Amino acid sequence: MKILITGGTGYFGKSILSYLLKNKLDIEEIFILSRNPKIIANSFDCTDLPFKISYVAHDIQKPLIFDQYVDFVIHAATTVGLEDPVITKRVIIDGTENILNYCINKKIKRLLYISSGAVYGKQPINLKKINENYTGNSTSRTVYGNSKYEAENLCKLYADNYNLDFVIARGFAFVGPYLPINSHFAIGNFINDGLNGRDIIISGDGRTVRSYLFSDDLVNWLFAILHKGKSYEAYNVGSDKYMSLSELAEKVKSCFKNEINIKILGDLIDPVNVYVPDVSKIKNDLGVLESVNIDEAITKTIKFHS
């Protein structure tokens, strides 16, 4: 089995390789596509792998000229949604179209498109968890969410017209060794504060609700979708075990021996912001499990960065 991973040097790509180092799958070769794919060589010891790694230096915004045949494509290349809105749109939509054209030309077996829970827009206050049947709130989608939504529809358009087999993973929030701890991810920032002996800072009111899936579970679920998911279907990927950011901060604080305070800077805001997936579909249909709880996930992430 040969797999092409776009965005291979991002969180998803690194998490996939990390998982494959510990879990033997029937993989012959992985192609890492990125603007600077050899970042992987600085992150992993690639000298003793059970499969071959090949690097493909490429800007996803440009048509892909890549003669190698692969069995599967995992299209994870994206932005984090904080860039210029025009760049965000181009990277996600143009990048997806370029990958779709490659998939059609090379007649690959299946495309796994890494989408996002952002396609749903803002979660309604009367909805505790979002399932895949929720049509979304288009007026509250960000540019990132709209672009992911359009890219999903582009996959469907190609499938309808060019006999492409694809599946979609809608990612929510994650934690694990390769999640940036100095970016815009709350759990990463909390861990970074603790590692540096600083007070944990919550910029909001602390009542925001999130859930976090560990990186190894994430990858296990992605491969379940790739190999067993129903064509054309989207599957939520994330934990359904939710908590407030204040509760999350307490969990992170408890992992450090030194005295750390938690400071909440924001005023109370109603309604409470909630972003939690219903993952009953993927669990029931594909038989996946959440094997690492949040406490263990935080501990593993801290150990990696220590």
KOLTOR-524000 format. One record per residue: residue in one letter; x negated, y, z negated of N, C-alpha, C, CB in turn. Coordinates in steps of 0.05 Angstrom, whole numbers, plus 5000, padded with zeros to 4 digits. Glycine has a CB too. Example, Ala and Ser with C-alpha at 12.3 -4.5 7.8 and 13.67 -1.06 7.14 Angstrom:
residues 2
a473648864844475449104844473649344844477449114819s474349554858472749794857474250014843471849884886
end
This chain:
residues 306
m498349765000500050005000498250255000501950004976k498850435018497450695020499350915014496050725048i498451114998500251334989498851594994501051304960l500251785005499352065007500752224986499852185036i499252364969500352534948499652824955499252454920t501652984960501153274964501253414936503253404984g499753624933499553754907498153564888502353814896g496253414899494853214883493153304860493253044901t492453564860490853664838492453814817488653854849g495153814820496853934800497553734778499354034814y499453814761500253654738501253374747502353794722f502953374768504053114777501852934788506253164798g500153054806498052894818496152784798496553064838k495252944779493352854759494652644740492353084742s497152684734498652494717498952224731501352604709i499352234757499651984773496951824772500452044802l494751964777492151834777491451724749489952014787s492051884729491551794701493051544695492252014681y495551534704497251294699496051054714500151344708l495151094739494250874755491550764745493950964784l490050924730487550824718488150624696485951064707k490550644684491250464662493250244670492450634639n494550274692496650084701496050004729499450214698k495449754733494749644759497249614776493249374756l497249744799499349714818498149624845500949984822d499749524862498749424888498249654907500849224900i496049804901495350034918492549994930495450294901e492450034956489950004970488350264971490449894998e489850484977488550744980490550964974487450775009i489451174961491051414956489651654969491351464925f491151804984490152054996491152284980491052075026i489252454971489852684955489752934973487952714930l492153054977492253294994492553544976494653275014s490653724980490653974965488854174979489753924935r489154434972487254624983484454574974488154914976n484154454950481554384939481754114925480554604919p482053904941482653634929480353524912483253444951k477953614916475753494901475653584872473153564914i477653754864478053814836478453554821480454004832i479753364834480153104822477552974813481652914842a475453004829472952884822471752994796470952914845n472553244790471653374765473353294741471653674768s475653174746477553114725477552814718480353194733f476652644737476752354733474152234741479052234748d473552004728471351844737472451654759470051674713c471851724784473051584806471151364817473751774829t469051294802467051104812467950814808464451154798d469850764791470650484785473650454786469450394758l474750524808477650504811478450254826478750754826p480850144820481849904834482849974862483949764818f482650224870483550304897481750524907486550394897k481950584932480250784944481651054943479650714974i480151274937481251544938479951694962480751694911s481651814978480651985000481852254996481451865028y480252455003481052734999481852865026478852894985v484053025025484953165049485253455041487653045059a483353625050483453915044485354045064480654045046h487554155053489654265071491354465056491354035083d492154675069494154865059496854765068493555155069i498554705049501154585055502954765072502654515030q502355015074503955205090503355175120503355495081k501355015127500554975155501354695163497555025159p501954655189502554385199500354185192503054385229l501153945184499153745175498153585199500453565154i495553615204494253455224492653245210492453635244f493753005208492652795191493352535205493652805162d491352395216491852165233492251905218489552135252q491651905193491851655178494851585173490451685151y495451325176498051235169498151165139498850975186v500351235126500751155098503551035097500551395079d503950865076506550745072508550935060506350495055f507551095040509351265025508051545022510051144998v509751745020508852015014510252104988509452215038i508752204969509852344946509252634949508652224919h511252784955510953074961511353234936512853164984a509153304922509253444897508153724899507753294875a507153804922506054074925508154284922504754104953t507554484905509554694899508154924887511754584880t509655124879508555334862509755304834509255624874v508955464815510155454788512455644786508055504767g513055784807515355964807514756244796517555844791l512256294791511556554780510056734800509756524755e509556614824508156764844510056964858506856574865d508957104877510657274894512957114906508957404917p515457204904517757054913517456954942520257214911v516257124959515957044987513956804989514857285004i511856814974509956594974511256344963507456664957t512756374942514156144930515956004951515956224906k517456164966519256054986517755925008521056284997r515556045017514055935040512655675032511956135049v511455665008510155424999512055194997508755474972i514355244985516255024981517654945007518355104960i518755135021520455065045518654995069522255285052d516755165076514955105098513354865093513155345104g512354835068510754605061512354345064509754625032t514854345055516554105058517054045087519254145043e517554245103518054195132515554075145518854465147n513254175138510754065149510453765141508354225141i511053705117510853425108512953255121511153405077l515353355124517453205138516653145167520053365137n515453335180514553285208512453065209513453545221y510653065189508652855188509952585184506652915165c511852575165513252325159514652215184515252365136i515852385199517352305223515352205244518952525234n513252355248511252285269509852025263509252505272k509351975238507851735230509651505221505951795207k512351555221514251345215513651215188514351135237i513251385167512651275141515151135130511751495122k514650955111516850795100518850955083515750565084r517751135067519451295049518051535038520451115025l519551755036518552005023519852034996519152245042l518252084976519252164950518852464947517852014926y520952624947520752914944521052984915522853054961i518953124904519053224877520453484876516153244865s522953484868524553724865524553814836527453684876s526553954828526654074801529454104791525154344800g529754094764532354154752533154434757532254094722a531354604767531954884773534054904795529455024781v534454684810536454694832539354724820536354444849y539654664795542354684782542954974774542454504758g540955144773541455404762541655394732543955534775k542855604720543155624692545055414681543955904683q544355274660546055064649548355194634544454884630p550955114641553255234628553255184598555855134640i554355364583554355344553556155104544555455594540n558055024560559754794553558754524562562554844563l556254524573555154274584552554214568554454304614k552653994552550353924535548053814552551153714514k548653674573546553554590547553574619545953264582i545653614638546353644666545953374680544653864680n548053274693547653034709547553104739549952834704e546952904755546452954783548853034799545252704795n551252994787553753074801554453364797555952894791y553053494779553553784775552653934799552053884749t554454084811553854214837552054464833556354294851g551754554809549954774804551255044805547754774824n549855244794550755514794548855674812550755634764s549655714837547855834857547156124850549155824884t548956264836548456544829546356574808551056674820s545756364793543756384772541156244779544856274746r540956144803538456014811536256224815538855854837t533856154808531556324814530756274843529156254794v528856434852527756394879526556114881525556604886y525256024859524055764858526255554860522555724832g528455584844530655384845532055384872532655454824n532455614884533755634910532055494932534255924918s529355534930527555424949527455114947524755534946k527455014922527554724918530254614929527254664888y532354754924535054674934535054664965537254864924e533954864977533754875007531954645017532755145017a529754595003527954375011529354105009525454384994e530954064989532553814987534353785011534253804960n535753995018537553995041535953945067539154255043l533554045068531854005092531253705094529254175090c530653575072530253285072532653135083529553185044k535053225075537453095084537953145114539853195068l537253385123537553445151535753265168536853735156y533253235160531453065175532252765173528553085163a533252685150534152405148536552355166535052355118d538352545168540752505185540052505215542752725180n537952645223537352685251534952515261536852965256y533152435242530752295251530252035237528352475246n532351925224532151665212529951645190531751455233l529851855174527951865152529151755127526952155148d527551585113528451475087527151645065527651175084f528751755047527651925026529251895000527552225035v527951974978529251984952528152234938528651724935i529652324918528952574905528752534875531152794911a526652654863526352654834526652944825523552534825r528553004809528953274798527653294771531953354797g525353414769523853424745524853644726520953464751f524653584700525353784680522753864665527453664660a522653834639520253914624518653674615521154094599f515953714615514153494609511953574590512953384635v510653374579508353414562506353194568509153434532g503853254566501753054571499053184575502452884595p496953024577494253134578493753344599492452904583y495053324622494353514644496253744647494253364670l498053774628499754014628498154254619502253974609p498154474634496554704626497454804599496854934647i495554864581496254964555495855264552494654814534n495155394574494855684573496455814595491855754577s498755694602500455794623503155884610500855584645h505355834625507955924616509555704603509456044639f508355474597509855254585509755284554508654984594a512055294542512155344513510555134497515055354503i511054874504509754664488506654674491510754394497g505754744515502854784520501755014504502354824549n503255234503502355464488502255414458504255704493f504155264448504155194419501755024413506755034412i501154834429498854654425496254814427498754424445n496154994446493755164449493355344424494055344474d495555454414495355614389494155444366498155724381g495255204363494355034342491454954345496054784340l490554894369487854814374485855034368487454724403n486755284371485055514366485455634338485555724387g487055494321487355584294489055834291484755624281r490655894311492356134311495156064302492456264339d496656274293499456234288500856154314500656494276i502855984312504455904335506456124340505855634331i506456234364508156464371510456374388506456674386i512856434380515256394396516256674404517556244379s516156724431516756994440519757044439515757024469g521456834440524356874439525356844411525756664457d527856754408529056734382528756464369532056814383g527456274383526956014372529255814376526356034344r531555904386533855724388534055594416536455874382t532455684435532455564461532055264459530155684479v533655114475533654814473532254694497536554714471r530354514492528854374512528454084504526154514518s527553924524526753654519524353594535529153444525y522653404526520153354539519553054544517853474523l518852984568518152714575515152694578519652624601f514052484566511152444568510252374596510252234547s507752444603506852414630506852124640504052524632d506051934623506051654632508851554638504851474610d510851634622513551564628514451704654515451644605l513651954658514352094682513451934707512952374682v510951854707509851704730511151434734506851674727n511651294712513051044713515851084727513450924685w517251294719519851354730519651424760521251584715l517551574767517151654795516751404813514751844798f515151214804514750974820517250804821512450814809a518850814800521450674800523250794822522750674773i523351054823524951194844523851134871524951504839l521151144875519951094901520650814911516951124899h520450624894520850344903523650234901518950164887k525250344882527850224877530150424880527950104850g529550684883531650874885533250844910530451154884k535850924908537650914931537051134951540550914922s536951074976536351274997538251514995536551155024y537251754999538752004999539452094970541251975015e538851924950539751994923537752164908540251734907a538752324890537052484872537352364843537952784872y535152364829535052254802533752464783533551984801n535152524761533952694741531652554728536052784720v529452694723527152584710526352764686524752554730g526752664663526152824639527252674614527353114641s526752784591527852664566530552784560525952714543d532352624549534952724540534952764510537152524548k532652744497532352784468531553074464530352584455y533453244458532953534458532553644430535153674472m531353884430530854024404530554324411528353914389s530754484390530254774394527254824394531554944371l526455054405523555114405522455154377523055374421s524155234358523255254330522654974319525455384313e524354784325523854504317521354394330526254324323l520954464356518554374370516054494357518754454400a516154744351513854874338513154744312514455174334e515154664297514654524271513254254276517254484256k514054114297512753864304509853904311514253724327v509254104327506554164335504954244310506454384356k506054414294504654514269503854274251506554704253s505654074249505053854231502753674240507553684229c501853714265499653554276496953674269499953534306f496853904257494354034250493954054220494254314263k491554004211490954004183490754284172488453854177n489754474188489354744178492054884176487454904197e492155084160494655234155495355404179494355414130i497655354190498555504214501455604208498555324240n501855844214504555964211505955964238504456244199i508555974237510256004261511556284260512355784263k511056434281512156704283514156724306509956914286i516656794299518756834319518957134324521456714309l518457214348518357504355520957614366516157554374g522657444378524957544391527457574373525657364414d529157754382531757784368533657564377532958064374l535757514360537757314367539157384393539757274344i539357194411540757234436542857014440538657234460d545257094447547356904454548156934483549856944435p548856714496548856444486546056324486550756264503v545756104472543255964470542555844498543255744448n540055884505539055774531538455474528536555924541v539855314544539555024543538654914570542154884533y536754724570535754614595535054314589533354764607v537154144592536753864584538153684605537953804556p536753474615537953304635539553074623535753194653d541552984637542852734632541352524649545952744639v540052334637538452144652539651864651535552134640s542251844646543551584645543451444672546451614636k543551604694543551484721540951324726543851704742i538651454721536151324727535651094708533851524726k536551124683536150914663537850664670536751014635n540350714677542250494683541650364710545050594682d541050534730540750424757538050304762541250644778l535950424751533250344757531850204733531550574766g533150204710532150054687529650174674531549784695v529250434676526950564663527550624634526250824678l525350654618525550714590523750954583524750474573e524451084561522751294551521051164528524351544540s518551094534516950924516515351084496515150754532v514851344501513251514484514951734472510751634499n515251744446516951954434515452214433517851864406i516852424426515652694427513352724408517752904421d513552604384511352624364508852504375512152494338e509052264386506752124397505652284422507451834405a507452394438506652544461505052784454509152624477i505952924433504453164424501653084414505953314402t501552864398499052774387497052694409499552534369k498052554430496352474452495252714467497852284471t496952914471496153154486494053314470498553324492i494453334444492553474427489853334428493553504398k489953064426487452904426485952944452488052614422f487352964474486053004500484553264501488152984523h485753474489484553744491482553804468486753944491s482353624449480653674426477653614432481453494402
end
